[in-house]
Amino acid sequence: CRFSDIAELPPDGDRLEELFEGPEGLREYFEQISYGKLVPEFRRVETWVTLPYSQEVDRTLSRYERIERCVDAHVDADPELDPNAYFGIIVVRNSAIDGGAAGNVLADAGGLNVTFLAHEMSHILGLGHSWDMSDRQNASWSSPGEYFDHWDIMSAMAVFSFRNANGFTAGTDMAASFKMGLGWLGDDQVTRLSLQDIRDLREVPVRIGAWDRGDANEALTLVIDGLPGGEFYTAELRKKRAWDRSIPEQGLLIHLVKSSGNRPYVIDGGTRQPGEEFLSPEGLRIEVLEWANHEEAVQLRLSMSSTPATPMGEAGVASQPLMHGTAIEPAPRLGSEYPAPPAPMGPMEGPPDA
């Protein structure tokens, strides 16, 4: 939709087709990170419809109203258009007033990239945001730690992303708890143990394959439950390629997941290499032993320690170092220079709709 007082339009035609259906576009993103479980189909509405009001009037509306009025304007212009025939709608407008999800997705020209739209489409699928353990605040309206999991698409634009072949910002992959919640991981792709299992067995060898290899004949994630309040840990082997090509280095990535709302918190803000370990406040020890299968898998050893890590703090875990001390920068607009990782940006989406 276009405003009555703004003539300039975002990229159209072939550029939008490249974004949604081209190489490393939105269709390919969801098909690959879901291991073929979700292959979205898009229909582009060809006509730009002019809204009967200016952008100043629009500033008084909620995000839901902005989306609804644009959809209504298209239905008025084309009575045969049935919004209910689609799982979701992406509304694109020609002014940078707001962007985010509220039932459907709202974007301006700066939001026309794979990272932003994949994040907002995932909200429509039912996912919330991701976090780290710090008390840092990304935006005035966000919670401490929110948007600071740079390895997960649900931290919006504050992720390790890259420019794809068509010049759109793309990446990164998605955290294990979200994929499990969406049903994208089969039982044979998850190794699940409880803290009590590990106590009983004393030492447990575990091997998991690369996170992007849905075709591998082995588990892709480790889940350790039995924590107070229904919380659990997940671990996945992230490789520096595909949608994760901009992460600093490959390694084992661990999250603590708050069961209420499926809220993953990345631990330590980084990946672990062979010779390194994770020790939890419950006494869980995860040792990264060695790469396997030409570095397409990693061998782990699980045990329980008699000297657990520092008790959990206010954020839910022991205090963790900041991610390279990097500052959150404004999100780029299409065609602007994108900073090289590890210098992730801010969330770009606006605050939650009132």
Steps between C-alpha positions, in 0.01 A plus 500: 500500500612857435417809703312785336787741568799281398575412137818294541454121492715214636667254257245313296464232237804282448663612827207377706499170314871460578433575867221250542577226250854557373821329615548542877159665517217447746366181345845341504568623853197331654533187289861449609480589870184286537668202323226508238211517749393852395512622139304827481318606185463870424255695287598857419228765467612701199324831561609774737185635667495858630376540857246780554712669765852636563785351699429746781152352544661156491715584802186504715413139411607173660701248300198275472294791359777587251500147366121474497449828311745403228335160456156664491620745235613212280169317546314819403716522186460130417185343650614156383800515734430281804745564789365196684630273224856548629680389815654846534539834325805724465401865465765724338465876519703793366583669831727394786252555782475151642593138440416178679232239552142540623293213367675555165829668405562871438815615314640804325783514245760448774323183607520340156772250584511133596606551862226744595219323317606152618496631857155656465357201311625281785297713741195411290599134546475559876861566605614764747840666533833352610732626774841483661584494870612860536316804632569696179204673341479518121220754482319721752196273485676161500579281803854433629673251270224511237630502139853398611511144369700583188475135384119495479263664250261593782744767616388695190773710337743451791635179346798377300362569154651545154421636154359226280557456128229757419624759748242440774593463866449133594562255786540374761359154588249423778542365856417137579208561736318701233550230236377235743196711586414529131535126448797531266716248689402134508553276801805344333658845466488574874706331771307556824635437850410620848736612775401186689591282199848652503536455877402135469735430208783719641647562153303514175663520156290694248559586136300756303525598135525840334194718555441565129521132397141383519597214268757362745423164657558618858358727767527874438436628850548400863223574751563472875192544717407439863588854609284693747194667352504286187806675358740309277827533310553454128825462307565510127808495276506821299715503186632819343310459170156523341276727711765506776788605274560821698532348848849552647591128505344156493435324828248378757230755580307455826171656608307499825130491409235645726203270448250782548462641150790295357755771573861399410797674664834452327771408751832688511422673172709264291586152381726243671787315333662162571680522835242740645207424728180639647425471873149592613373618840335156534838331464447384140829475313508485118849434367574559132740218422573500127367549152371192319409405144732761342365769736140429398430378856632557851563251782390605849524356852234573761544463874394659830752700700516522878599869466234675288544839337407830662135507614254656259465875505207727434499428125470127568865397484840606623631828363651460155747714302362738240514402136832657393382825659336597170256785475159463344482711186195626310365250250610570142265600224507319169814586310693630802833359613463203732750472789705182510438257789547486788327838515129412506238769477186593682164328467368736228143396574300746704378444856216254557167632380285654767 
